[in-house]
Amino acid sequence: IIWRQRCKIVLNLDLLHCEEQKSKVEMSGMSELRECDQASVSVEGDTDVLLEEDEEEDEEEEDETTSNKELLERLRELEAENTSLALANESQREAYERCLDEVANHVVQALLNQKDLREECIKLKMRVFDLERQNRTLTDFLTHKLHFSSSPLPQLSSASCTDHRSDPSLVIVELPHASTSQGKAK
């Protein structure tokens, strides 16, 4: 757009310059004619001079016209290039926006996955904590049971076993032989 404006300014300046030159040439031509009439110089000599000057003026005008045509052609080329660049810019902007949308979607998905994984980790930690607590309780119970089964002391009463079974999170496994239980406890 700036280039287009510059070209228009240059063309306008060139046109003004051409018009000034044309009016100067016309004015100088008119003054020469007056001088010729007043001086009563030979008509043939003056006519030849005037014809040569007119031809030179015509050539200058043709050169200026050619120059203006070239400038107009260049202006059209630049406008076409500007339009092409504007279209390419718009296309790249749209591609960039699509890419940003895609990245934003991936970030949101990653954050949601991270939240789900964090919640899953908390659940697993709680489960591990519960299993460790159950393991300690079972170990204590088995150690206590093995200790009483190997010693001549009386066995655990059914009331003490019932206390352990009242906790639903505890799983009590009865071992078939006391000798196998002792091997596992060590």
N, CA and C atoms as an extended XYZ file, in Angstrom:
558
Properties=species:S:1:pos:R:3:atomname:S:1:resname:S:1:resid:I:1 pbc="F F F"
N         0.840       -1.190        0.000 N   ILE     1
C         0.000        0.000        0.000 CA  ILE     1
C         0.881        1.247        0.000 C   ILE     1
N         1.926        1.252        0.808 N   ILE     2
C         2.829        2.397        0.853 CA  ILE     2
C         3.510        2.560       -0.499 C   ILE     2
N         3.925        1.462       -1.075 N   TRP     3
C         4.591        1.508       -2.381 CA  TRP     3
C         3.635        2.066       -3.425 C   TRP     3
N         2.387        1.648       -3.355 N   ARG     4
C         1.385        2.125       -4.294 CA  ARG     4
C         1.211        3.637       -4.141 C   ARG     4
N         1.148        4.099       -2.897 N   GLN     5
C         1.004        5.530       -2.660 CA  GLN     5
C         2.219        6.288       -3.188 C   GLN     5
N         3.390        5.742       -2.973 N   ARG     6
C         4.599        6.391       -3.482 CA  ARG     6
C         4.550        6.483       -5.009 C   ARG     6
N         4.147        5.380       -5.631 N   CYS     7
C         4.070        5.381       -7.098 CA  CYS     7
C         3.072        6.425       -7.582 C   CYS     7
N         1.929        6.532       -6.911 N   LYS     8
C         0.933        7.517       -7.307 CA  LYS     8
C         1.492        8.929       -7.156 C   LYS     8
N         2.209        9.163       -6.057 N   ILE     9
C         2.796       10.487       -5.842 CA  ILE     9
C         3.802       10.786       -6.944 C   ILE     9
N         4.663        9.811       -7.244 N   VAL    10
C         5.662       10.004       -8.305 CA  VAL    10
C         4.968       10.270       -9.635 C   VAL    10
N         3.919        9.510       -9.927 N   LEU    11
C         3.197        9.718      -11.186 CA  LEU    11
C         2.552       11.101      -11.228 C   LEU    11
N         1.956       11.504      -10.115 N   ASN    12
C         1.335       12.827      -10.067 CA  ASN    12
C         2.385       13.924      -10.250 C   ASN    12
N         3.526       13.768       -9.589 N   LEU    13
C         4.598       14.754       -9.751 CA  LEU    13
C         5.087       14.789      -11.200 C   LEU    13
N         5.236       13.605      -11.787 N   ASP    14
C         5.662       13.549      -13.190 CA  ASP    14
C         4.641       14.228      -14.104 C   ASP    14
N         3.358       13.979      -13.827 N   LEU    15
C         2.321       14.607      -14.649 CA  LEU    15
C         2.351       16.128      -14.496 C   LEU    15
N         2.515       16.618      -13.268 N   LEU    16
C         2.599       18.066      -13.051 CA  LEU    16
C         3.814       18.643      -13.775 C   LEU    16
N         4.912       17.942      -13.651 N   HIS    17
C         6.136       18.385      -14.322 CA  HIS    17
C         5.923       18.441      -15.843 C   HIS    17
N         5.271       17.412      -16.358 N   CYS    18
C         5.001       17.369      -17.801 CA  CYS    18
C         4.107       18.535      -18.217 C   CYS    18
N         3.087       18.802      -17.420 N   GLU    19
C         2.186       19.899      -17.764 CA  GLU    19
C         2.912       21.239      -17.717 C   GLU    19
N         3.783       21.422      -16.707 N   GLU    20
C         4.552       22.663      -16.622 CA  GLU    20
C         5.451       22.814      -17.842 C   GLU    20
N         6.132       21.721      -18.192 N   GLN    21
C         7.020       21.786      -19.351 CA  GLN    21
C         6.229       22.087      -20.621 C   GLN    21
N         5.073       21.466      -20.705 N   LYS    22
C         4.251       21.676      -21.896 CA  LYS    22
C         3.818       23.138      -21.996 C   LYS    22
N         3.387       23.697      -20.865 N   SER    23
C         2.949       25.102      -20.912 CA  SER    23
C         4.126       26.034      -21.190 C   SER    23
N         5.311       25.692      -20.627 N   LYS    24
C         6.496       26.504      -20.908 CA  LYS    24
C         6.839       26.447      -22.390 C   LYS    24
N         6.796       25.234      -22.931 N   VAL    25
C         7.115       25.067      -24.349 CA  VAL    25
C         6.108       25.824      -25.199 C   VAL    25
N         4.845       25.724      -24.839 N   GLU    26
C         3.822       26.428      -25.604 CA  GLU    26
C         4.030       27.934      -25.524 C   GLU    26
N         4.358       28.405      -24.318 N   MET    27
C         4.560       29.845      -24.149 CA  MET    27
C         5.785       30.324      -24.931 C   MET    27
N         6.853       29.516      -24.874 N   SER    28
C         8.054       29.927      -25.608 CA  SER    28
C         7.795       29.906      -27.113 C   SER    28
N         7.020       28.926      -27.564 N   GLY    29
C         6.687       28.857      -28.991 CA  GLY    29
C         5.874       30.062      -29.432 C   GLY    29
N         4.963       30.484      -28.593 N   MET    30
C         4.121       31.628      -28.937 CA  MET    30
C         4.943       32.919      -28.978 C   MET    30
N         5.847       33.058      -28.028 N   SER    31
C         6.659       34.286      -28.020 CA  SER    31
C         7.559       34.340      -29.249 C   SER    31
N         8.058       33.191      -29.664 N   GLU    32
C         8.902       33.160      -30.863 CA  GLU    32
C         8.102       33.538      -32.110 C   GLU    32
N         6.866       33.089      -32.164 N   LEU    33
C         6.031       33.452      -33.318 CA  LEU    33
C         5.811       34.961      -33.372 C   LEU    33
N         5.580       35.553      -32.218 N   ARG    34
C         5.375       37.000      -32.185 CA  ARG    34
C         6.624       37.741      -32.656 C   ARG    34
N         7.752       37.234      -32.160 N   GLU    35
C         9.003       37.879      -32.569 CA  GLU    35
C         9.203       37.763      -34.082 C   GLU    35
N         8.847       36.621      -34.618 N   CYS    36
C         9.006       36.415      -36.066 CA  CYS    36
C         8.106       37.367      -36.853 C   CYS    36
N         6.884       37.507      -36.376 N   ASP    37
C         5.960       38.410      -37.060 CA  ASP    37
C         6.460       39.852      -36.978 C   ASP    37
N         6.948       40.233      -35.816 N   GLN    38
C         7.392       41.608      -35.615 CA  GLN    38
C         8.676       41.891      -36.390 C   GLN    38
N         9.554       40.952      -36.463 N   ALA    39
C        10.846       41.180      -37.117 CA  ALA    39
C        10.747       41.007      -38.622 C   ALA    39
N         9.693       40.455      -39.109 N   SER    40
C         9.483       40.221      -40.534 CA  SER    40
C        10.645       39.452      -41.143 C   SER    40
N        11.020       38.390      -40.460 N   VAL    41
C        12.095       37.529      -40.936 CA  VAL    41
C        11.495       36.640      -41.998 C   VAL    41
N        12.339       36.078      -42.793 N   SER    42
C        11.839       35.268      -43.885 CA  SER    42
C        10.957       34.159      -43.347 C   SER    42
N         9.866       33.957      -44.023 N   VAL    43
C         8.856       32.993      -43.599 CA  VAL    43
C         9.385       31.576      -43.680 C   VAL    43
N        10.117       31.268      -44.675 N   GLU    44
C        10.598       29.899      -44.826 CA  GLU    44
C        11.548       29.513      -43.705 C   GLU    44
N        12.506       30.378      -43.384 N   GLY    45
C        13.483       30.079      -42.328 CA  GLY    45
C        12.811       29.907      -40.979 C   GLY    45
N        11.886       30.822      -40.703 N   ASP    46
C        11.187       30.747      -39.416 CA  ASP    46
C        10.297       29.506      -39.344 C   ASP    46
N         9.694       29.163      -40.452 N   THR    47
C         8.821       27.997      -40.476 CA  THR    47
C         9.616       26.731      -40.227 C   THR    47
N        10.781       26.646      -40.854 N   ASP    48
C        11.624       25.460      -40.629 CA  ASP    48
C        12.029       25.337      -39.159 C   ASP    48
N        12.408       26.472      -38.578 N   VAL    49
C        12.810       26.466      -37.161 CA  VAL    49
C        11.638       26.043      -36.288 C   VAL    49
N        10.488       26.607      -36.569 N   LEU    50
C         9.305       26.269      -35.773 CA  LEU    50
C         8.918       24.799      -35.946 C   LEU    50
N         9.016       24.298      -37.160 N   LEU    51
C         8.686       22.888      -37.384 CA  LEU    51
C         9.645       21.972      -36.626 C   LEU    51
N        10.915       22.339      -36.630 N   GLU    52
C        11.888       21.537      -35.881 CA  GLU    52
C        11.580       21.575      -34.385 C   GLU    52
N        11.244       22.767      -33.903 N   GLU    53
C        10.911       22.884      -32.480 CA  GLU    53
C         9.660       22.073      -32.154 C   GLU    53
N         8.678       22.136      -33.025 N   ASP    54
C         7.457       21.355      -32.798 CA  ASP    54
C         7.757       19.857      -32.791 C   ASP    54
N         8.619       19.437      -33.703 N   GLU    55
C         8.989       18.019      -33.737 CA  GLU    55
C         9.707       17.616      -32.452 C   GLU    55
N        10.599       18.506      -31.978 N   GLU    56
C        11.297       18.221      -30.724 CA  GLU    56
C        10.303       18.147      -29.567 C   GLU    56
N         9.359       19.067      -29.561 N   GLU    57
C         8.336       19.061      -28.513 CA  GLU    57
C         7.518       17.770      -28.586 C   GLU    57
N         7.167       17.386      -29.802 N   ASP    58
C         6.407       16.146      -29.976 CA  ASP    58
C         7.204       14.946      -29.479 C   ASP    58
N         8.500       14.946      -29.793 N   GLU    59
C         9.352       13.844      -29.334 CA  GLU    59
C         9.443       13.832      -27.809 C   GLU    59
N         9.574       15.041      -27.218 N   GLU    60
C         9.624       15.122      -25.757 CA  GLU    60
C         8.315       14.627      -25.151 C   GLU    60
N         7.208       15.035      -25.745 N   GLU    61
C         5.907       14.587      -25.258 CA  GLU    61
C         5.773       13.071      -25.392 C   GLU    61
N         6.248       12.531      -26.507 N   GLU    62
C         6.195       11.079      -26.697 CA  GLU    62
C         7.060       10.372      -25.659 C   GLU    62
N         8.251       10.945      -25.387 N   ASP    63
C         9.124       10.360      -24.370 CA  ASP    63
C         8.448       10.386      -22.998 C   ASP    63
N         7.821       11.532      -22.692 N   GLU    64
C         7.128       11.644      -21.409 CA  GLU    64
C         5.945       10.681      -21.351 C   GLU    64
N         5.221       10.556      -22.438 N   THR    65
C         4.090        9.632      -22.489 CA  THR    65
C         4.577        8.201      -22.313 C   THR    65
N         5.673        7.881      -22.996 N   THR    66
C         6.254        6.540      -22.855 CA  THR    66
C         6.688        6.307      -21.415 C   THR    66
N         7.312        7.316      -20.833 N   SER    67
C         7.749        7.202      -19.438 CA  SER    67
C         6.549        7.009      -18.512 C   SER    67
N         5.491        7.770      -18.757 N   ASN    68
C         4.280        7.632      -17.943 CA  ASN    68
C         3.656        6.249      -18.115 C   ASN    68
N         3.651        5.752      -19.339 N   LYS    69
C         3.107        4.414      -19.585 CA  LYS    69
C         3.924        3.361      -18.848 C   LYS    69
N         5.256        3.538      -18.877 N   GLU    70
C         6.118        2.587      -18.168 CA  GLU    70
C         5.855        2.640      -16.667 C   GLU    70
N         5.687        3.860      -16.153 N   LEU    71
C         5.392        3.997      -14.722 CA  LEU    71
C         4.041        3.364      -14.371 C   LEU    71
N         3.054        3.577      -15.227 N   LEU    72
C         1.743        2.973      -14.985 CA  LEU    72
C         1.822        1.448      -15.030 C   LEU    72
N         2.589        0.930      -15.978 N   GLU    73
C         2.761       -0.524      -16.078 CA  GLU    73
C         3.443       -1.063      -14.818 C   GLU    73
N         4.472       -0.351      -14.386 N   ARG    74
C         5.184       -0.766      -13.161 CA  ARG    74
C         4.240       -0.699      -11.962 C   ARG    74
N         3.417        0.327      -11.910 N   LEU    75
C         2.444        0.461      -10.831 CA  LEU    75
C         1.478       -0.721      -10.836 C   LEU    75
N         0.994       -1.118      -11.997 N   ARG    76
C         0.088       -2.276      -12.096 CA  ARG    76
C         0.779       -3.552      -11.622 C   ARG    76
N         2.049       -3.710      -12.030 N   GLU    77
C         2.801       -4.896      -11.596 CA  GLU    77
C         2.943       -4.923      -10.080 C   GLU    77
N         3.253       -3.763       -9.507 N   LEU    78
C         3.416       -3.690       -8.050 CA  LEU    78
C         2.095       -3.934       -7.324 C   LEU    78
N         1.001       -3.417       -7.888 N   GLU    79
C        -0.306       -3.676       -7.288 CA  GLU    79
C        -0.643       -5.163       -7.337 C   GLU    79
N        -0.331       -5.814       -8.439 N   ALA    80
C        -0.582       -7.256       -8.553 CA  ALA    80
C         0.275       -8.023       -7.553 C   ALA    80
N         1.530       -7.618       -7.430 N   GLU    81
C         2.420       -8.273       -6.462 CA  GLU    81
C         1.921       -8.048       -5.039 C   GLU    81
N         1.456       -6.835       -4.761 N   ASN    82
C         0.918       -6.523       -3.438 CA  ASN    82
C        -0.304       -7.380       -3.136 C   ASN    82
N        -1.177       -7.541       -4.100 N   THR    83
C        -2.360       -8.386       -3.925 CA  THR    83
C        -1.955       -9.829       -3.663 C   THR    83
N        -0.990      -10.305       -4.420 N   SER    84
C        -0.500      -11.672       -4.234 CA  SER    84
C         0.082      -11.855       -2.840 C   SER    84
N         0.879      -10.890       -2.403 N   LEU    85
C         1.468      -10.966       -1.059 CA  LEU    85
C         0.397      -10.898        0.029 C   LEU    85
N        -0.628      -10.084       -0.183 N   ALA    86
C        -1.712       -9.988        0.798 CA  ALA    86
C        -2.445      -11.326        0.913 C   ALA    86
N        -2.688      -11.980       -0.221 N   LEU    87
C        -3.349      -13.290       -0.196 CA  LEU    87
C        -2.477      -14.331        0.501 C   LEU    87
N        -1.188      -14.319        0.211 N   ALA    88
C        -0.269      -15.263        0.863 CA  ALA    88
C        -0.207      -14.997        2.359 C   ALA    88
N        -0.200      -13.730        2.733 N   ASN    89
C        -0.177      -13.362        4.150 CA  ASN    89
C        -1.432      -13.862        4.854 C   ASN    89
N        -2.571      -13.690        4.241 N   GLU    90
C        -3.835      -14.156        4.828 CA  GLU    90
C        -3.829      -15.669        4.984 C   GLU    90
N        -3.331      -16.358        3.980 N   SER    91
C        -3.254      -17.818        4.035 CA  SER    91
C        -2.344      -18.269        5.173 C   SER    91
N        -1.198      -17.623        5.311 N   GLN    92
C        -0.274      -17.979        6.391 CA  GLN    92
C        -0.879      -17.668        7.753 C   GLN    92
N        -1.610      -16.563        7.855 N   ARG    93
C        -2.251      -16.200        9.122 CA  ARG    93
C        -3.279      -17.256        9.521 C   ARG    93
N        -4.068      -17.710        8.548 N   GLU    94
C        -5.064      -18.741        8.834 CA  GLU    94
C        -4.393      -20.042        9.259 C   GLU    94
N        -3.313      -20.412        8.586 N   ALA    95
C        -2.580      -21.631        8.959 CA  ALA    95
C        -2.007      -21.491       10.362 C   ALA    95
N        -1.494      -20.321       10.681 N   TYR    96
C        -0.938      -20.062       12.011 CA  TYR    96
C        -2.029      -20.178       13.072 C   TYR    96
N        -3.214      -19.624       12.801 N   GLU    97
C        -4.321      -19.710       13.753 CA  GLU    97
C        -4.755      -21.160       13.950 C   GLU    97
N        -4.811      -21.940       12.856 N   ARG    98
C        -5.173      -23.359       12.986 CA  ARG    98
C        -4.145      -24.089       13.847 C   ARG    98
N        -2.887      -23.782       13.624 N   CYS    99
C        -1.811      -24.415       14.397 CA  CYS    99
C        -1.939      -24.050       15.877 C   CYS    99
N        -2.219      -22.777       16.160 N   LEU   100
C        -2.386      -22.358       17.554 CA  LEU   100
C        -3.578      -23.058       18.198 C   LEU   100
N        -4.674      -23.201       17.465 N   ASP   101
C        -5.838      -23.909       17.992 CA  ASP   101
C        -5.489      -25.355       18.315 C   ASP   101
N        -4.751      -25.983       17.427 N   GLU   102
C        -4.357      -27.377       17.637 CA  GLU   102
C        -3.453      -27.512       18.861 C   GLU   102
N        -2.503      -26.603       18.998 N   VAL   103
C        -1.609      -26.634       20.165 CA  VAL   103
C        -2.407      -26.409       21.446 C   VAL   103
N        -3.338      -25.467       21.414 N   ALA   104
C        -4.167      -25.199       22.593 CA  ALA   104
C        -4.983      -26.439       22.960 C   ALA   104
N        -5.522      -27.129       21.970 N   ASN   105
C        -6.280      -28.355       22.245 CA  ASN   105
C        -5.393      -29.420       22.876 C   ASN   105
N        -4.165      -29.553       22.379 N   HIS   106
C        -3.234      -30.532       22.954 CA  HIS   106
C        -2.884      -30.169       24.397 C   HIS   106
N        -2.707      -28.883       24.662 N   VAL   107
C        -2.383      -28.447       26.028 CA  VAL   107
C        -3.543      -28.757       26.968 C   VAL   107
N        -4.763      -28.460       26.531 N   VAL   108
C        -5.934      -28.746       27.368 CA  VAL   108
C        -6.044      -30.245       27.621 C   VAL   108
N        -5.849      -31.039       26.576 N   GLN   109
C        -5.921      -32.499       26.733 CA  GLN   109
C        -4.847      -32.991       27.694 C   GLN   109
N        -3.647      -32.443       27.592 N   ALA   110
C        -2.556      -32.849       28.485 CA  ALA   110
C        -2.874      -32.477       29.928 C   ALA   110
N        -3.464      -31.301       30.130 N   LEU   111
C        -3.831      -30.894       31.492 CA  LEU   111
C        -4.915      -31.802       32.065 C   LEU   111
N        -5.883      -32.164       31.231 N   LEU   112
C        -6.932      -33.078       31.703 CA  LEU   112
C        -6.345      -34.446       32.037 C   LEU   112
N        -5.454      -34.930       31.181 N   ASN   113
C        -4.796      -36.214       31.454 CA  ASN   113
C        -3.973      -36.142       32.731 C   ASN   113
N        -3.290      -35.022       32.930 N   GLN   114
C        -2.477      -34.851       34.136 CA  GLN   114
C        -3.368      -34.871       35.376 C   GLN   114
N        -4.523      -34.215       35.300 N   LYS   115
C        -5.450      -34.205       36.435 CA  LYS   115
C        -5.933      -35.625       36.725 C   LYS   115
N        -6.313      -36.357       35.661 N   ASP   116
C        -6.774      -37.739       35.846 CA  ASP   116
C        -5.677      -38.604       36.453 C   ASP   116
N        -4.455      -38.446       35.973 N   LEU   117
C        -3.339      -39.237       36.510 CA  LEU   117
C        -3.062      -38.875       37.965 C   LEU   117
N        -3.167      -37.600       38.288 N   ARG   118
C        -2.953      -37.172       39.676 CA  ARG   118
C        -3.997      -37.827       40.589 C   ARG   118
N        -5.261      -37.820       40.143 N   GLU   119
C        -6.318      -38.452       40.940 CA  GLU   119
C        -6.072      -39.954       41.069 C   GLU   119
N        -5.654      -40.577       39.986 N   GLU   120
C        -5.358      -42.013       40.012 CA  GLU   120
C        -4.205      -42.304       40.968 C   GLU   120
N        -3.176      -41.455       40.961 N   CYS   121
C        -2.042      -41.643       41.878 CA  CYS   121
C        -2.490      -41.536       43.330 C   CYS   121
N        -3.363      -40.579       43.611 N   ILE   122
C        -3.867      -40.433       44.986 CA  ILE   122
C        -4.629      -41.685       45.398 C   ILE   122
N        -5.480      -42.195       44.506 N   LYS   123
C        -6.231      -43.424       44.818 CA  LYS   123
C        -5.281      -44.591       45.052 C   LYS   123
N        -4.257      -44.706       44.204 N   LEU   124
C        -3.302      -45.812       44.358 CA  LEU   124
C        -2.504      -45.680       45.648 C   LEU   124
N        -2.123      -44.469       46.019 N   LYS   125
C        -1.405      -44.266       47.282 CA  LYS   125
C        -2.275      -44.675       48.467 C   LYS   125
N        -3.553      -44.310       48.387 N   MET   126
C        -4.472      -44.701       49.475 CA  MET   126
C        -4.612      -46.223       49.527 C   MET   126
N        -4.687      -46.833       48.370 N   ARG   127
C        -4.810      -48.300       48.321 CA  ARG   127
C        -3.550      -48.960       48.880 C   ARG   127
N        -2.372      -48.429       48.508 N   VAL   128
C        -1.110      -48.964       49.035 CA  VAL   128
C        -1.067      -48.791       50.545 C   VAL   128
N        -1.489      -47.625       51.028 N   PHE   129
C        -1.509      -47.385       52.471 CA  PHE   129
C        -2.418      -48.400       53.168 C   PHE   129
N        -3.613      -48.626       52.614 N   ASP   130
C        -4.540      -49.607       53.202 CA  ASP   130
C        -3.942      -51.010       53.168 C   ASP   130
N        -3.336      -51.380       52.049 N   LEU   131
C        -2.739      -52.718       51.947 CA  LEU   131
C        -1.571      -52.881       52.918 C   LEU   131
N        -0.770      -51.839       53.086 N   GLU   132
C         0.331      -51.917       54.050 CA  GLU   132
C        -0.209      -52.067       55.468 C   GLU   132
N        -1.268      -51.340       55.777 N   ARG   133
C        -1.886      -51.449       57.106 CA  ARG   133
C        -2.441      -52.856       57.308 C   ARG   133
N        -3.106      -53.386       56.278 N   GLN   134
C        -3.621      -54.759       56.378 CA  GLN   134
C        -2.473      -55.756       56.521 C   GLN   134
N        -1.402      -55.527       55.804 N   ASN   135
C        -0.237      -56.410       55.880 CA  ASN   135
C         0.347      -56.397       57.290 C   ASN   135
N         0.475      -55.203       57.876 N   ARG   136
C         0.994      -55.123       59.253 CA  ARG   136
C         0.067      -55.849       60.222 C   ARG   136
N        -1.229      -55.644       60.040 N   THR   137
C        -2.194      -56.290       60.937 CA  THR   137
C        -2.112      -57.803       60.793 C   THR   137
N        -2.049      -58.274       59.553 N   LEU   138
C        -1.948      -59.722       59.331 CA  LEU   138
C        -0.634      -60.274       59.879 C   LEU   138
N         0.445      -59.533       59.664 N   THR   139
C         1.745      -59.977       60.177 CA  THR   139
C         1.704      -60.073       61.696 C   THR   139
N         1.147      -59.026       62.324 N   ASP   140
C         1.024      -59.058       63.787 CA  ASP   140
C         0.157      -60.229       64.234 C   ASP   140
N        -0.935      -60.413       63.527 N   PHE   141
C        -1.845      -61.496       63.896 CA  PHE   141
C        -1.164      -62.857       63.728 C   PHE   141
N        -0.510      -63.063       62.584 N   LEU   142
C         0.158      -64.345       62.335 CA  LEU   142
C         1.307      -64.572       63.312 C   LEU   142
N         2.059      -63.531       63.578 N   THR   143
C         3.147      -63.657       64.549 CA  THR   143
C         2.587      -64.027       65.911 C   THR   143
N         1.535      -63.362       66.269 N   HIS   144
C         0.894      -63.641       67.550 CA  HIS   144
C         0.352      -65.074       67.571 C   HIS   144
N        -0.284      -65.485       66.478 N   LYS   145
C        -0.860      -66.826       66.404 CA  LYS   145
C         0.250      -67.884       66.425 C   LYS   145
N         1.325      -67.666       65.673 N   LEU   146
C         2.437      -68.612       65.649 CA  LEU   146
C         3.105      -68.698       67.018 C   LEU   146
N         3.204      -67.554       67.640 N   HIS   147
C         3.821      -67.524       68.963 CA  HIS   147
C         3.007      -68.371       69.946 C   HIS   147
N         1.693      -68.235       69.887 N   PHE   148
C         0.852      -69.004       70.802 CA  PHE   148
C         0.748      -70.469       70.399 C   PHE   148
N         0.793      -70.755       69.088 N   SER   149
C         0.676      -72.151       68.665 CA  SER   149
C         1.947      -72.930       68.978 C   SER   149
N         3.096      -72.280       68.987 N   SER   150
C         4.336      -72.988       69.294 CA  SER   150
C         4.593      -73.052       70.794 C   SER   150
N         3.963      -72.212       71.560 N   SER   151
C         4.169      -72.255       73.011 CA  SER   151
C         3.049      -73.037       73.676 C   SER   151
N         3.312      -73.527       74.898 N   PRO   152
C         2.293      -74.309       75.580 CA  PRO   152
C         1.145      -73.469       76.119 C   PRO   152
N         1.161      -72.158       75.878 N   LEU   153
C         0.096      -71.307       76.394 CA  LEU   153
C        -1.215      -71.622       75.686 C   LEU   153
N        -2.295      -71.294       76.285 N   PRO   154
C        -3.593      -71.577       75.659 CA  PRO   154
C        -3.769      -70.787       74.354 C   PRO   154
N        -4.504      -71.389       73.440 N   GLN   155
C        -4.754      -70.778       72.129 CA  GLN   155
C        -5.604      -69.524       72.286 C   GLN   155
N        -5.584      -68.727       71.206 N   LEU   156
C        -6.409      -67.525       71.205 CA  LEU   156
C        -7.869      -67.913       71.316 C   LEU   156
N        -8.552      -67.134       72.058 N   SER   157
C        -9.977      -67.421       72.175 CA  SER   157
C       -10.681      -66.958       70.909 C   SER   157
N       -11.834      -67.483       70.688 N   SER   158
C       -12.583      -67.105       69.488 CA  SER   158
C       -13.011      -65.652       69.558 C   SER   158
N       -13.097      -65.091       70.737 N   ALA   159
C       -13.480      -63.682       70.879 CA  ALA   159
C       -12.391      -62.767       70.334 C   ALA   159
N       -11.094      -63.109       70.565 N   SER   160
C       -10.015      -62.253       70.054 CA  SER   160
C        -9.936      -62.326       68.530 C   SER   160
N       -10.235      -63.472       67.953 N   CYS   161
C       -10.242      -63.607       66.493 CA  CYS   161
C       -11.395      -62.825       65.902 C   CYS   161
N       -12.470      -62.786       66.602 N   THR   162
C       -13.635      -62.073       66.101 CA  THR   162
C       -13.346      -60.581       66.010 C   THR   162
N       -12.504      -60.084       66.943 N   ASP   163
C       -12.168      -58.664       66.887 CA  ASP   163
C       -11.472      -58.320       65.577 C   ASP   163
N       -10.573      -59.186       65.125 N   HIS   164
C        -9.863      -58.933       63.870 CA  HIS   164
C       -10.785      -59.084       62.666 C   HIS   164
N       -11.749      -59.965       62.773 N   ARG   165
C       -12.641      -60.200       61.630 CA  ARG   165
C       -13.717      -59.126       61.512 C   ARG   165
N       -13.903      -58.324       62.551 N   SER   166
C       -14.930      -57.288       62.489 CA  SER   166
C       -14.524      -56.137       61.556 C   SER   166
N       -13.211      -56.003       61.311 N   ASP   167
C       -12.727      -54.969       60.383 CA  ASP   167
C       -12.830      -55.514       58.956 C   ASP   167
N       -13.700      -54.963       58.121 N   PRO   168
C       -13.889      -55.519       56.774 CA  PRO   168
C       -12.667      -55.326       55.881 C   PRO   168
N       -11.805      -54.379       56.207 N   SER   169
C       -10.633      -54.172       55.359 CA  SER   169
C        -9.557      -55.205       55.619 C   SER   169
N        -9.677      -55.953       56.690 N   LEU   170
C        -8.690      -56.984       57.007 CA  LEU   170
C        -9.113      -58.308       56.403 C   LEU   170
N        -8.170      -58.966       55.815 N   VAL   171
C        -8.420      -60.286       55.256 CA  VAL   171
C        -7.524      -61.239       56.019 C   VAL   171
N        -8.120      -62.199       56.667 N   ILE   172
C        -7.340      -63.143       57.466 CA  ILE   172
C        -7.263      -64.449       56.710 C   ILE   172
N        -6.059      -64.879       56.503 N   VAL   173
C        -5.832      -66.119       55.777 CA  VAL   173
C        -5.403      -67.164       56.792 C   VAL   173
N        -6.119      -68.260       56.819 N   GLU   174
C        -5.770      -69.366       57.706 CA  GLU   174
C        -4.791      -70.260       56.985 C   GLU   174
N        -3.659      -70.551       57.608 N   LEU   175
C        -2.660      -71.422       57.018 CA  LEU   175
C        -2.936      -72.849       57.454 C   LEU   175
N        -2.783      -73.820       56.567 N   PRO   176
C        -3.150      -75.196       56.890 CA  PRO   176
C        -2.225      -75.834       57.934 C   PRO   176
N        -0.944      -75.569       57.911 N   HIS   177
C        -0.024      -76.207       58.848 CA  HIS   177
C         0.749      -75.148       59.592 C   HIS   177
N         1.001      -75.354       60.808 N   ALA   178
C         1.762      -74.406       61.619 CA  ALA   178
C         3.199      -74.349       61.150 C   ALA   178
N         3.763      -75.469       60.673 N   SER   179
C         5.158      -75.487       60.222 CA  SER   179
C         5.327      -74.651       58.959 C   SER   179
N         4.351      -74.655       58.060 N   THR   180
C         4.430      -73.855       56.845 CA  THR   180
C         4.325      -72.386       57.205 C   THR   180
N         3.506      -72.062       58.167 N   SER   181
C         3.336      -70.673       58.577 CA  SER   181
C         4.610      -70.142       59.175 C   SER   181
N         5.297      -70.947       59.932 N   GLN   182
C         6.538      -70.493       60.548 CA  GLN   182
C         7.594      -70.238       59.484 C   GLN   182
N         7.660      -71.072       58.477 N   GLY   183
C         8.630      -70.884       57.391 CA  GLY   183
C         8.376      -69.589       56.638 C   GLY   183
N         7.123      -69.233       56.454 N   LYS   184
C         6.792      -68.005       55.736 CA  LYS   184
C         7.034      -66.778       56.600 C   LYS   184
N         6.843      -66.889       57.887 N   ALA   185
C         7.021      -65.747       58.766 CA  ALA   185
C         8.477      -65.369       58.860 C   ALA   185
N         9.371      -66.311       58.727 N   LYS   186
C        10.793      -66.015       58.812 CA  LYS   186
C        11.199      -65.436       57.514 C   LYS   186
